[in-house]
Amino acid sequence: MNDNRRLGSALGIAVALVITGTPATAAAPPASPQPAAQRFEFPAEARRQIPLTQAASAIRRTVEQGTNTGYAGLELQDDRVVLWWKGTVPAGVRQAVGAARRTAPVQIATAAHSLRELRAAGARLRTSLAGKPRIKYAVDGSRVIVDTAGGAGLTAARIPEVGVPVEVVDQGARVLTSRRDDWPEWKGGADQINGNSRCTTGFPVRNSSADFILTAGHCGSNGDQIRDGVGEFIGTFTGDRDDHDIALVHTPSGADNLMYVGGLDSNLVTTVEGWDWVFPGEYLCQSGGSSARDTGGPVCGLRVEKFNTDSGDAVEARQVDGRPAVRGGDSGGPVFGPSASGNVIAKGINNYTYVGNNTILGFQDFGTATRDYGIWIAD
């Protein structure tokens, strides 16, 4: 875990939100006490990964502290962490790997290309290809992946030479994914109403001066007044980052480190104890409001597959049982993993899926949000 508390639906059309009726007149907050936090029961495959995630996180912190031009990626395999590296691994990183091996097995594997090289190749592809396809990278440094997102006519034969292998895939057109009565201090996973559209509140966060809810950028515009499912004022939309599709809702009445994990009318909450990086192969869950309506709780079994190298910097995960990973109205909602203590760790914010392939969840990782805003999980 990275606690980092002081880090200074139409085909081919993006459908950002679920449309709702006009919110009711704001009512007074309920007199009942805040619900007591309970532990969320993660699937066994996610719990088994806790030592792997801890080891990978320790290595990632070291990588973030240096230039480390040979770094290609970190992934979780069934029984180990794999660090992909091009060239000689620096002494500091080797030392971090040695320490991490006391927590879980770690393998250092040779990458054909570094992440820096893949990102540079991706940038050249974006400037030369029409339609701005999504560019992703293979965690092992072997190639970049061009996702045509339903665009016709783009084939491998038409891809320019960029110095690294390029794979062309088509997952279909992208569609953005947008609980009833929350109250201060505001929590994650609740209905987030903006006019006649609905998203889901993400993680309660703060910086050095104020409290916020982290949510999806396509859920509003700066200055919008955000309310809960019964019309109570939550806060003001601010800090909209269209490039990363994240934003903040300034909450004058506070934000608490809790998130909803039950159904639509459940007050079941659990504690968010910090944030961490995301790793390919990791199993996660998401707690969007629409999914809670349909399933009675979070969607789990989301295995991280790809990181995008385009300006959006998003992450993609696939629901391993073939069920819907995300639904319209889930946008902005929390993506999370298990902590060793039995609570949850913030991993990211729901953003999108694909038309005809809603087993895929696209989300923005929390690490990007900390870089953009200097925020940490509220406590």
N, C-alpha and C positions, 0 to 999 in steps of 0.2 A: 504494500500500500504506500501511496505517496500522500502523506497528510498535508504537506505544503500549505499550512494555514497562514503563511505570511508572504506568499509569492506575490513582491511588489508588482370528376373522374371522367374525363373525356379522352378518347384515343389521341395520343400524340400531343396532348395539352397538359401543362402542369396544373394540377388541381391542388391548391395549397391548403384549403380549409374545408371543414364541414359547415354548411349553412344551417343556422338555427333560427328559431323565432326570436323576437325582440326580448332581451332580458327583462326579468321582472324588476319592479322598483326595489332598490336596495333595502334589505331588512337589517335589523340590529343583529350583531353577532350572537350566537346562541349562548345561553347561560351555562350550559354543560361544560365540564372541564375538558381540556385537551385529551385526546385518546392516548392511552399508554402505548409506547412503542413495543412491538413484539418482533421476534425473529422471523425472517422470511425463510421458508424451507426451499433451498436451491436443489435442483436435480443433482444426482450423485456425480455426474461427469464434471459439473462445475466445481463441486466441493473438492474433488480429487485434484483439481488443478491449482489449488491455493498455494502449495509450496512452489510449483512451477512459476506461477505469477509473481510470487515474492522474489524468487531468484532473478527472473527476467527484469523486474522493476529495478532491482539493485544495480544490474548491469546497465540498464537504460539511463539511470541517473548519472553514471560515470560518463557514458557516451555523450550525454547532453552538456557536460561540463567542458568538453574539449572540441577541437576541430574534427578529429577522427574521420578523415576523408575516405578511409577504406570501409567504413560501416555500410552494410547493405541491408540488414534487417535482423530482427529477433522474432522467433516463432516458437509456439508451444506445440510439441509433438506429443504422442501418447504418454511417454514416460520420461521426457526430457525437454530441456530448453536448448534450442539451436541458435547460436550466434553466427550469422553469415558475414564474412569479412573478406575483402579483397586486399591481398598483400599482407604485410607484416602487421600483426596486432600489437598496438602500443603497450608498453609495460603497465601503464595505469589500468588499461582495460583488462589485461591478463590478471592483474591483481584482483580486480573486481570479480572476474570469473572465478578465480580461486576461492574467494570469500563466498560467492553465491553457491558454489558446489557443496558447501556445508548445509545448504537448505534443500537443494535438488540437483539431479544430474544436469550438467551443462556440457554441450558439445560445441566446439568451434569448427565451422565448416568453411570451405573456400568458395567465395563468390566470384563469378566471372566479371561482374561490374558492381561498382559501389552505388549506393543510393544517390549520391551527388551526380554520378554519370547518368543514371536513369532519369533523374529529374531534368537534367540538361537536355537529354534526348526528347523527353516529353514536351519540354518548352518549344523545341524546334518543330515537333509534330504539330503542336497547336497553332503555330504561326503559318504552317504550310497547308493544313487541311481545312476545308470548308466545313461549316456546321458546328465547329467547336466540340468535337467528340470528347468524351471523358477519357482521360489517360490514367492508367493504373500501373502499378509495378509489382513484379514478382518478388516476394520477400527474400528469395535465394539469390537475387541479383542477376538472374538469367535473362530477363527480357522486360520490355514494357508492353502493356496491353492497351489497345485502342478499342474502346467500346463505342460502336456506331450509334447506339441508342435509337434504333429504328431507322437510321438514315440509309437511304438507298444508294447503291452504286459504289460504296467504298469497299474495296477488296485489298487483300495483301499485295496484289500486283501494283496497286496504285499508291502504296506507301513509300515515301522517299527514304533514302538511306540516311540514317541518323547515328550510325556507329554502334548500335546495339540491336539484337534481334527484336522484332516487333510481331506481336500476335494480334489479329483482328477478331473481335467477338461482337455479337449483337444480342443484348439482353432485352431489347424492346425499348419503347419510349419510356422516359422517366416520368413519374407522377409523384408530386409532393404529398405527404401524409399529414394531414393536419391533426373529479368524480362528482359530484354534484354540488355540495354545499360546504366549502372550506371556510376557515375563518382565521384571523390573525392569531399567532404568527403563522404566515402562509407556508404551505408545504408543497412538495413535488407530487406530480401525478394527478392533480385536480383539474376540473374543467377550467379552461382559460377562454373567456368570451371577449371578443373584440367586435362590437357592433352586432352583426347577425352571423358571425362566423365563430367557429370553435376550434381551439387547439387544446393542448395539455400543458400544464405547468411543468417545468423541468426541475432542476436542482435549486434549492435555496442556497444562495451564495452571498458573500460580502467582500468588499475591498476595505481599504483603510478608513473609509468615511461613511459608508452606507450599506444597507441590505438590499438584495435584489432576488428575483427569480430568473435563472438562466433558461432561455427558451429558443425556439426556432425563429430565424430572422424573417421568414416569409409569413409569420403569424401576425404581422402588423407593421406600422411605420412609426418613426419617432414622434412622440407626442400623443399617440393613441391612448385612450383610457381603457384599461383592462379590468374586467370584472370576473367574479366566479360564476358558477352555474345558476345561482339565484339572484344575480345582479349586484352583489356586494363589491364595492371598489377594492381592487387589489393594489393597483399601482399604475405607473405611466411607462409606456414602451419607450426605450431609450437605447443608445449604443448599437443601433442596427448595423450589422456587418453582412452586406449582401454577398460578399465574396465567400465567406465561410458559412453563411446561412444560420447565424446565431444572433441573439440579441439579449438584452436585459430588460426586466420589468422592475423599475424602482418601487420598492415597497416601504412607504413611510411607517407602516405599523409593524414592520419586522418580517423576518423569515426564519424558520426553524429547520434544524437538520433532520427533518422527518420526511417520509414520502409514503403515499398510499400504495398498498399492495393487495387490496381486496377488490370486490366488485363495485358496481356503480353506486350503490347506497351503503357500502361498507365504510366504517371508519377505522379499519385495520391499517396501521402504519408501522413502519420500521425505521431504524436509525441509519442515517448516512454518515459514516464516520470519517470520510476523507475521499480523495480521488487518486487515480492511478492511470498510467499509460495503458494503451490497448495493444494486444499482440495477436498476430495471425495464429489460428488454431485455438484461440481462447473461446470458451463458452460463456455467453452472457444472456441477460434477460432484458426486456423492456416493459415499462408500465404505462403505456398510453391509455387515455380515457376510453376510446372506442373499443380497444381490445378488452378492457376491463368489462365493458358492457356485454360484449359477446362471449367472453370466456370466463368471467368471474374473477380474473386476476391477471398478473403479468404473463407475457409470452416468453418462454424460455427455450433452450435448445438452439440459440442463435450462435452459430460458430463463425468466428471472424475469418474472412477469406482474403479480402483485398484492401489495399490502401490506394487512394487516388493520388496521383502526382500533379493533377491540374490545380488551378488556383483555389478550388473549393476545398482541397485537402481532406475530403470525406473518407470514411471507412465503410466497408460493406460486409455484412454477415448474412448467412443463409440459415433458415430454419431447417434443421436436419431431418425432421419427420415429414416435411412437405406441407406443413400447415402454413396459413398466412403469418408472415413475420410481423406485419404492421397493417393498420387500417386507417382510412381517412378520419381525421380527428385526433390521431396519435401524435401529430407533429409537436415538437417541443418537449415531449415526454422523456422521462429518464431512461437511459440505458445503463445497466449496472451489473456488477459482479459480486461474488461473496468475499467477505473478509474472514480472517482467521478467528475473529472473536464471535462470529455468528451474525454480524450486522452486514450492511452492504457498502460497496465501494462505487463511487460515481465513475462512470466510464465515458458517457457522451449523451447527446441529445438527438432524438428522432428527427429525421429530415425527409426521407423519400423512399419509394419503392419503384417497381417497374410495371407498366401496363402489361397484363397477361402473365406476370411472374412475381406475385406478391409474397413469394417465399424469401425474397431478398429485402433486407433492411439497409438503407443507407443512413448513416448518422455522423455527426461531427463529434470528434473525440474531445474530452474535457481538457486534455493538455493544450489543444489549440485555443480553447477559451481562456485558459490561464495566461497564455501569451498575449492574447488580444486585450484582455481586461484587467489583468492583475488580481484575479479573484481567487477565493478559496471557499470550501464548504462552510456554511454558517454553523455556528455552534452555540 
